[in-house]
């Protein structure tokens, strides 16, 4: 057998959690702009509970263009932020917010020719954390029972009530 220990794979793998749906917290928001000049917020999503707690689930972006507005509305609604009418929201308002987020691995070729693997969030990959009413409007909402989790910390899709 012949092995070249000096050979390197031309792949950078940044997948830190397996594909699935996780309770994620927005740990960081980086405001910026797209190449076409539209405002973009990059969101760092971190797993908030389960086996992979504290691991980065994915980076995702919200683009505030005419075309991107529909997805921004979906994400804001899942995070419990205002998603109708004219609203004033700062990037820091998203930090610390939680939602159920679906992640899946994706690959792309970098300009250098290197293959990059990372997790991505699908267009409709955000869902609000289910809440129980708890006895009236004066009671704060609480999370759904934890039995919806699988052994690896992912949310069992059959247990999500939507």
Buried (B, 14 or more C-beta within 10 A) or exposed (E): EEEEEEEEEEEEEEBBBBEBBBBBBBBBBEEEEEEEEBBBBBBBBBBBBBBBEEEBBBBBBBBBEEEBEEBBBBBBBBBBBEBEEEEEBEBEBBBEBBBBBBBBBBEEEEEEEEBBEBBBBEEEBBBEBBEEEEEEEEEEEEEBEEEBBBEEBBBEEEEBEE
